[in-house]
Amino acid sequence: MNDRLAAPTMNDRLAARSALLLLLAAPAIGCAETSQPEVSYDAHAEAALPGAIAAGAWTVALEEASVAFGPVYFCAASGGAATLCDAAVAEMLSIARVDLLDPAPQPLGRVHGFEGEIRSASFDYGVHWFLTEASPAPAPGAPGGHSALLRGRATRGAEVLDFVAEVDALPQNPGQNAVPSVGVTARVGAEPVRLVVRFDVGAWITRVDFDALAADGAAEVAIAPGSRAHNVLVKAMTAQDLPELRWIDAAGAP
């Protein structure tokens, strides 16, 4: 089940584009001057169903898992960070909430840009920090106002630990993205394409130290921002187990 978040207002879009202009010194939608034809295509999310997750000696079953994704900027350079990318070629400014326990394709929005090579991307998990803002701000409808909301039960023999994680994957500075640059490989031409973004929440959860969470003997635990487990999840989402971005033709072939 996918819940689309409220689309950015015109002011939000203008702020995003203004930030991109200042960072990339580029016109229009944040893309470099080009005579290449414009393109526009759909994006959707896919979730790798986690099933029973092994985290050390613990087995974890998720009851709820959702993440906010976007906005996304695509760069022709191999490094998409603002200081490296002088040729952004596309963007997806919409933000969507993805149900990570739903195997069905879930719409993310529409990518707008130009034909050409895409070698890197930068994106947020539903919490942006535009240059016009004093601090990071969650998109309306982000899960509980966070980048991700994960709820489940971990078991180790007869031990049972219920947990809920409210995860904030935040940009480190204004005008930056939570994920400043990730390498991708695509060439978008005149042929119709779609962008597929695949998430693996099981890979995030398996990195959590449930021994430490259960150390005080509590039957329930909240993984809150600032905690060690929270920081582990943020690192997984932003550096270790990033979503996979791939482009397929409109019929579904890579």
C-alpha positions in Angstrom: 0.0 0.0 0.0 1.5 3.3 -1.1 0.5 6.7 0.4 1.6 9.5 -1.8 2.7 12.5 0.3 1.4 15.9 -0.4 3.2 17.3 -3.5 5.5 20.3 -2.9 3.7 23.6 -3.2 4.8 26.1 -5.9 6.8 27.9 -3.2 8.5 24.6 -2.2 9.3 23.9 -5.8 10.7 27.4 -6.3 12.8 27.0 -3.2 14.2 23.7 -4.3 15.0 25.1 -7.7 16.6 28.2 -6.2 18.8 26.0 -4.0 19.8 24.0 -7.1 20.6 27.2 -9.0 22.8 28.5 -6.2 24.6 25.1 -5.8 25.0 24.2 -9.5 25.0 27.7 -11.1 22.6 26.2 -13.7 19.3 27.4 -15.2 15.8 26.0 -15.6 15.3 22.8 -13.6 18.8 22.6 -12.2 20.2 21.1 -15.4 23.1 22.4 -17.4 22.7 24.4 -20.6 22.0 21.8 -23.3 20.4 21.5 -26.6 19.3 17.9 -25.8 15.6 17.1 -26.0 13.6 17.1 -22.8 12.3 13.9 -21.4 9.7 13.0 -18.7 9.0 9.5 -17.3 7.5 7.7 -14.3 9.3 6.3 -11.3 8.1 3.6 -9.0 9.3 1.8 -5.9 9.8 -1.9 -5.3 10.4 -3.5 -1.9 12.4 -6.6 -1.3 10.2 -8.6 1.1 12.3 -9.2 4.3 10.5 -12.2 5.7 12.3 -13.4 8.9 15.4 -11.3 9.4 18.5 -12.7 11.1 20.2 -10.0 13.3 22.9 -11.8 15.2 21.2 -14.5 17.4 17.9 -12.7 17.0 15.1 -13.3 14.5 13.2 -10.2 13.6 9.7 -9.9 12.1 8.5 -6.5 10.9 4.9 -5.5 11.5 5.2 -2.1 9.9 7.9 -0.5 7.7 7.6 2.6 5.7 10.1 5.2 4.3 9.7 8.6 2.7 11.7 9.0 -0.5 12.6 12.2 -2.5 13.4 14.6 -3.8 16.0 13.2 -6.2 18.5 14.9 -8.4 20.4 13.2 -11.2 23.8 14.1 -12.5 25.9 13.5 -15.6 29.1 13.5 -13.5 30.2 10.5 -11.5 29.9 12.5 -8.3 26.5 14.1 -7.8 27.4 16.2 -4.7 26.8 19.9 -5.1 30.5 20.7 -5.2 31.1 18.1 -8.0 28.0 18.2 -10.2 28.0 20.9 -12.8 25.8 19.0 -15.2 22.6 17.9 -13.4 20.4 16.4 -16.1 17.1 15.5 -14.3 15.2 15.7 -11.1 12.2 14.2 -9.3 10.8 16.8 -6.9 7.9 14.7 -5.6 8.1 12.9 -2.3 6.3 9.6 -1.7 5.9 7.2 1.3 6.8 3.6 0.4 5.4 0.6 2.2 8.5 -1.6 2.6 6.3 -4.7 3.3 4.3 -4.4 0.0 5.7 -6.3 -2.9 3.6 -4.4 -5.5 5.1 -1.6 -7.5 4.4 1.8 -5.8 4.4 5.1 -7.7 7.0 7.6 -6.7 6.3 10.5 -9.1 7.7 11.7 -12.4 11.2 12.5 -13.5 11.8 15.6 -15.6 15.1 16.3 -17.4 17.0 15.9 -20.6 18.2 13.0 -22.7 21.7 11.8 -21.9 24.0 9.9 -19.5 23.2 9.7 -15.8 26.1 8.6 -13.6 25.1 9.6 -10.1 22.2 10.7 -8.0 21.6 12.5 -4.8 18.4 12.3 -2.7 16.6 12.8 0.5 14.4 10.5 2.6 11.5 12.9 2.9 13.4 15.4 5.1 14.8 18.3 3.1 17.0 21.2 4.0 16.7 23.9 1.4 19.0 27.0 1.6 15.9 29.1 2.4 15.3 27.0 5.6 16.8 27.3 9.1 16.8 23.6 9.7 15.8 20.3 8.1 12.0 20.0 7.5 10.0 16.8 7.0 7.6 16.6 4.1 3.9 16.6 5.0 2.8 13.0 5.7 6.3 11.6 6.3 5.9 8.6 8.6 5.3 10.2 12.0 7.3 13.2 10.7 10.4 11.0 10.2 12.3 9.5 7.3 11.3 6.0 8.2 9.1 4.2 10.7 9.9 0.6 11.5 8.0 -1.5 14.0 8.4 -5.2 14.8 9.4 -8.0 17.2 12.8 -9.6 17.8 13.0 -13.1 19.4 15.9 -15.1 20.7 14.7 -18.4 22.1 12.1 -17.5 24.7 13.2 -13.9 24.8 10.9 -11.4 23.0 11.6 -7.7 22.4 9.1 -5.4 20.7 10.6 -2.3 19.1 9.7 0.8 17.2 12.3 2.9 15.3 11.7 6.5 14.2 14.5 7.2 11.9 15.7 10.6 10.7 18.1 10.5 7.8 18.9 14.2 7.7 21.0 16.4 5.3 24.1 17.5 7.2 24.1 21.1 5.8 21.6 23.4 4.1 21.4 22.9 0.4 22.7 19.3 0.7 20.9 15.9 0.5 20.9 13.1 3.0 22.6 11.0 0.4 24.9 13.5 -1.4 26.0 11.1 -4.2 25.5 7.5 -5.3 26.8 6.0 -8.5 24.3 4.9 -11.1 24.6 3.9 -14.7 22.0 4.9 -17.3 21.5 6.5 -20.6 18.1 8.0 -21.2 17.2 8.6 -24.8 14.1 9.1 -26.9 12.7 5.6 -26.1 10.2 5.5 -23.2 11.7 4.4 -19.9 10.8 4.1 -16.3 12.9 4.5 -13.1 12.7 1.7 -10.5 13.9 2.3 -7.0 14.3 -0.9 -5.0 14.5 -0.9 -1.2 15.8 -3.6 1.1 14.6 -2.9 4.7 15.9 -6.3 5.9 19.5 -5.2 5.1 18.9 -2.2 7.4 17.5 -4.2 10.3 20.1 -6.9 10.3 22.8 -4.3 11.3 21.0 -3.5 14.5 22.6 -4.8 17.7 19.6 -6.4 19.5 21.7 -7.7 22.2 22.4 -4.1 23.3 18.8 -3.2 23.0 17.7 -6.1 25.2 20.5 -5.5 27.8 18.3 -3.8 30.4 15.6 -6.5 30.2 12.8 -4.3 28.9 10.1 -6.0 26.8 9.7 -3.0 24.6 12.2 -0.5 23.3 12.0 2.7 21.3 14.9 3.4 18.9 14.9 7.2 18.9 17.1 9.8 17.2 20.5 10.0 18.9 20.6 6.4 20.0 23.3 4.0 18.8 20.7 1.8 17.1 19.2 4.8 15.3 22.6 5.9 14.1 23.2 2.4 12.7 20.0 2.5 10.8 20.8 6.0 9.4 24.2 4.8 8.2 22.6 1.7 6.6 20.1 3.9 4.7 22.6 6.6 3.6 25.9 4.7 3.1 25.8 0.9 3.4 22.5 -0.4 2.0 21.2 2.3 -0.3 18.2 1.7 -2.5 19.0 0.5 -6.0 18.2 2.8 -8.9 17.8 1.3 -12.3 16.1 2.4 -15.5 14.0 0.0 -17.6 12.2 0.4 -20.8 8.5 1.2 -20.6 7.7 -2.5 -21.3 9.7 -3.5 -18.2 13.0 -4.7 -19.6 16.3 -3.4 -18.2 
